[in-house]
């Protein structure tokens, strides 16, 4: 009979072996900004909260504060590094929608940033 707790070769697990993971193996960059602040920003502009909107805005804010403005490809790359498997087209559409709603603005260098009015709303909430 198959026992899912045994290794696949049928031999019992050696004594002292552990199934626990090294806690640092799966470390990733964590969110830099509070999701709650981003939620409030989206709510202020009448937009629903979605995972992709939260992640896109967080990636833009993090990069902007580090002095590295991001365009569509940069945002897409950041999300892939966080194991958020979204297509390039999906990221582009979210950025376009956030621009049309006044949350983001497209800069002359094709990078995105918070619209000045959105920045006031975002940074007003501690």
TIPAKE-96777 format. One record per atom (N, C-alpha, C): residue in three letters; y, z, x. Coordinates in steps of 0.001 Angstrom, whole numbers, padded with zeros to 6 digits, always signed. Each point is the difference from the previous one (the first is absolute). Layout:
BEGIN
AlaYZX;...
//
This chain:
BEGIN
Unk-001174+000000+000840;Unk+001174+000000-000840;Unk+001240+000000+000887;Unk+001053-000692-000418;Unk+001239-000114+000760;Unk+000821+001282-000100;Unk+000463+000485+001125;Unk+000860+001178+000028;Unk+001304-000413+000651;Unk+001086-000008-000768;Unk+001293-000462+000509;Unk+000570+000900+001086;Unk-000571+001188+000170;Unk+000506+000914+001015;Unk-000644-000230+001364;Unk-001044-000827+000042;Unk-000660-000300+001268;Unk+000618-001260+000603;Unk+000045-000079+001327;Unk+000453-001242+000622;Unk-000888-001156-000448;Unk+000494-001214+000105;Unk-000733-001151-000527;Unk-001281-000300+000759;Unk-000175+000537+001232;Unk-001237-000262+000732;Unk-001133+000919-000441;Unk+000264+000907-000937;Unk-001020+000874-000531;Unk-000179+001294+000768;Unk+000637+000147+001145;Unk-000108+001228+000777;Unk+001004+001017-000497;Unk-000367+001267-000003;Unk+000959+001007-000450;Unk+001172+000091+000975;Unk+001123+000464-000531;Unk+001184+000167+000833;Unk-000251+001101+001025;Unk+000378-000226+001261;Unk-000218+001026+001018;Unk+000742+001289-000334;Unk-000612+001117+000408;Unk+000660+001279-000227;Unk+001332+000029+000737;Unk+000996+000565-000620;Unk+001314+000106+000622;Unk+000875-001227-000230;Unk-000561-001060-000573;Unk+000805-001189-000285;Unk+000856+000295-001224;Unk+001138-000565-000012;Unk+000932+000273-001078;Unk+000427-001292-000673;Unk+000197+000057-001278;Unk+000510-001147-000730;Unk+001517+000032-000120;Unk+000622+001027+000549;Unk+001455+000078-000096;Unk+000627-000996+000950;Unk+001166-000487-000374;Unk+000710-000979+000808;Unk+000977+000705+000917;Unk+000310-000681+001071;Unk+001092+000447+000852;Unk+001274-000178-000819;Unk+000787+001043-000222;Unk+001164-000119-000870;Unk+001052-000983+000521;Unk-000041-000366+001259;Unk+001017-000887+000546;Unk-000429-001467-000013;Unk-001247-000256-000372;Unk-000494-001371+000007;Unk+000764-000863-000987;Unk+000300+000555-001145;Unk+000608-000796-001045;Unk+001489+000272-000175;Unk+000635+000599+001002;Unk+001434+000251-000105;Unk+000749-001309-000133;Unk+000957-000017-000893;Unk+000876-001152-000191;Unk+001406+000531-000109;Unk+000911-000937+000049;Unk+001378+000397-000229;Unk+000101+000529-001427;Unk+000669+001090-000164;Unk+000161+000539-001337;Unk+001338-000450-000560;Unk+000170+000185-001265;Unk+001252-000386-000622;Unk+001126+000814+000591;Unk+001060-000679+000300;Unk+001144+000645+000626;Unk+000934+000585-001055;Unk+000129-000668-001107;Unk+000934+000425-001050;Unk-000760+000564-001184;Unk+000665+000880-000699;Unk-000600+000622-001164;Unk-000187-001034-001108;Unk-001217-000078-000512;Unk-000241-000891-001126;Unk+000867+000377-001191;Unk+000275+001280-000132;Unk+000809+000438-001141;Unk+001408-000583+000059;Unk+000572-000053+001183;Unk+001344-000590+000134;Unk-000024-001488-000324;Unk-001043-000678+000429;Unk-000114-001429-000299;Unk-000238-000193-001493;Unk-000809+000872-000610;Unk-000219-000061-001454;Unk+001318+000149-000752;Unk+000803+000966+000426;Unk+001302+000215-000650;Unk+000896-001238+000143;Unk-000038-000617+001156;Unk+000782-001215+000231;Unk-000441-001104-000952;Unk-001306-000221-000091;Unk-000507-001031-000903;Unk+000353+000312-001455;Unk-000129+001259-000372;Unk+000333+000417-001368;Unk+001469-000250-000292;Unk+000853+000293+000975;Unk+001445-000218-000171;Unk+000303-001468-000322;Unk-000761-000908+000578;Unk+000211-001424-000225;Unk-000861-000547-001142;Unk-000666+000904-000722;Unk-000787-000405-001161;Unk-001303-000691+000334;Unk-000543+000274+001171;Unk-001243-000628+000428;Unk-001155+000993-000048;Unk-001165-000506-000306;Unk-001195+000833+000038;Unk-000399+000249+001444;Unk-000648+001116+000200;Unk-000519+000327+001321;Unk-001341-000682+000162;Unk-000184-000658+001126;Unk-001305-000565+000334;Unk-000257+000284+001471;Unk-001265-000015+000366;Unk-000359+000275+001382;Unk+000664-000990+000942;Unk-000010-001273-000361;Unk+000588-000997+000891;Unk+001508+000215+000155;Unk+000689+000353-001063;Unk+001445+000255+000122;Unk+000262+001218+000879;Unk-000780+001048-000202;Unk+000165+001193+000836;Unk-000205-000334+001471;Unk-001070-000736+000299;Unk-000337-000310+001387;Unk+000999-000962+000623;Unk+000448-000986-000756;Unk+000975-000966+000530;Unk+001309+000699+000344;Unk+000488+000820-000902;Unk+001265+000700+000249;Unk-000152+000978+001157;Unk-001114+000718+000046;Unk-000233+000931+001103;Unk-000034-000731+001334;Unk-000682-001143+000061;Unk-000076-000776+001246;Unk+001384-000471+000426;Unk+000801-000464-000956;Unk+001355-000459+000327;Unk+000887+001132+000507;Unk-000073+001135-000667;Unk+000825+001136+000406;Unk-000402+000519+001377;Unk-001283+000104+000232;Unk-000494+000485+001287;Unk+000428-000928+001125;Unk-000171-001294-000208;Unk+000382-000973+001025;Unk+001510-000014+000218;Unk+000746+000104-001072;Unk+001460-000012+000101;Unk+000514+001194+000795;Unk-000570+001168-000267;Unk+000424+001200+000721;Unk-000397-000048+001470;Unk-001032-000779+000314;Unk-000422-000164+001393;Unk+000769-001135+000675;Unk+000883-000648-000751;Unk+000801-001080+000565;Unk-000730-001328+000084;Unk-001042-000156-000827;Unk-000778-001237+000000;Unk-000032-000578-001412;Unk+001019-000731-000398;Unk-000008-000558-001355;Unk-001183-000952-000187;Unk-000526-000047-001205;Unk-001183-000803-000294;Unk+000299-001089-001013;Unk-000639-001137+000218;Unk-000018-001067-000982;Unk-001314+000074-000758;Unk-000311-001060-000722;Unk-001226-000012-000795;Unk-001229+000183+000893;Unk-000060-000755+001096;Unk-001172+000102+000883;Unk-000129+001397+000605;Unk+001116+000585+000372;Unk-000029+001340+000569;Unk-000508+001037-000987;Unk+000473-000084-001239;Unk-000468+000935-001035;Unk-001491-000203-000244;Unk-000414-001255-000092;Unk-001408-000302-000224;Unk-000862+000558+001133;Unk+000450-000175+001228;Unk-000739+000519+001154;Unk-000091+001518-000047;Unk+001105+000663-000335;Unk-000002+001470-000100;Unk-001026+000466-001026;Unk-000037-000666-001139;Unk-000938+000400-001051;Unk-001447-000236+000428;Unk-000249-001099+000695;Unk-001357-000246+000496;Unk-000419+001057+001008;Unk+000934+000453+000844;Unk-000312+001054+000964;Unk-000338+001314-000689;Unk+000514+000190-001206;Unk-000309+001201-000778;Unk-001218-000209-000896;Unk-000712-001108+000214;Unk-001176-000358-000800;Unk+000319-000150-001481;Unk+001146-000580-000272;Unk+000367-000323-001372;Unk-000141-001514-000112;Unk-001125-000455-000543;Unk-000315-001427+000033;Unk+000716-000802-001077;Unk+001231-000347+000270;Unk+000765-000819-000937;Unk+000275-001352+000636;Unk+000042-001010-000818;Unk+000264-001337+000521;Unk+001471-000117+000383;Unk+000251-000935+000885;Unk+001364-000302+000403;Unk+000840-000363-001218;Unk-000565-000789-000899;Unk+000735-000420-001200;Unk+000352+001183-000894;Unk-000900+000958-000126;Unk+000282+001186-000819;Unk+001161+000792+000585;Unk-000002+000173+001311;Unk+001083+000728+000661;Unk+001318-000733-000213;Unk-000030-001318+000178;Unk+001223-000798-000177;Unk+000543+000122-001419;Unk-000894-000045-000992;Unk+000440+000107-001393;Unk+000591+001377-000304;Unk-000593+001050+000541;Unk+000540+001344-000212;Unk+001388+000106+000633;Unk+000152-000527+001201;Unk+001317+000029+000652;Unk+001031-000771-000805;Unk-000374-001169-000510;Unk+000926-000798-000818;Unk+000392+000752-001269;Unk-000980+000651-000622;Unk+000285+000747-001236;Unk+000926+001181+000281;Unk-000261+000726+001092;Unk+000854+001138+000335;Unk+001413-000460+000334;Unk+000130-001184+000570;Unk+001337-000559+000260;Unk+000694-000367-001310;Unk-000725-000642-000896;Unk+000608-000426-001262;Unk+000423+001180-000861;Unk-000657+001149+000188;Unk+000347+001198-000766;Unk+001071+000849+000689;Unk+000406-000397+001193;Unk+001074+000722+000689;Unk-000456+001162+000856;Unk-001296+000129+000218;Unk-000512+001082+000835;Unk+000105-000383+001476;Unk-000330-001249+000305;Unk+000055-000496+001372;Unk+000971-001157+000088;Unk+000362-000323+001239;Unk+000795-001199+000226;Unk-000580-000749+001192;Unk+000125-001332-000076;Unk-000463-000858+001081;Unk+001170-000203+000951;Unk-000191+000394+001241;Unk+001054-000113+001009;Unk+000025-001411+000579;Unk+001104-000385+000646;Unk+000092-001339+000593;Unk-001115-000318+000999;Unk-000553+001017+000668;Unk-001087-000237+000964;Unk-001378-000020-000668;Unk-000028-000105-001341;Unk-001237-000057-000790;Unk-000770+001321-000025;Unk+000643+001081+000405;Unk-000617+001321-000132;Unk+000488+000612-001312;Unk-000684+001038-000421;Unk+000339+000673-001250;Unk+000478+001409+000287;Unk+000890+000476-000855;Unk+000472+001376+000103;Unk+000355+000486-001397;Unk+000171+001316-000116;Unk+000452+000542-001281;Unk+001373-000565-000324;Unk+000181-000364-001232;Unk+001321-000408-000462;Unk+000912+001218+000150;Unk+001284-000182+000327;Unk+000884+001168+000174;Unk-000003+000966-001191;Unk-000043-000531-001216;Unk-000035+000890-001168;Unk-001320+000766-000067;Unk-001079-000653+000379;Unk-001302+000669+000007;Unk-000042+001055+001098;Unk+000641-000274+001126;Unk+000041+000980+001091;Unk+000709+001262-000450;Unk+001072-000167-000764;Unk+000720+001177-000511;Unk-000923+000834-000883;Unk-000734-000666-000880;Unk-000919+000701-000891;Unk-001112+000665+000799;Unk-000587-000740+000949;Unk-001136+000518+000761;Unk+000387+001205+000855;Unk+001094-000111+000722;Unk+000381+001077+000913;Unk+000739+001153-000678;Unk+000353-000180-001284;Unk+000653+001088-000740;Unk-001006+001061-000418;Unk-001271-000417-000153;Unk-001052+000941-000400;Unk-000677+000548+001233;Unk+000098+001325+000223;Unk-000637+000582+001190;Unk-001496+000030-000076;
//
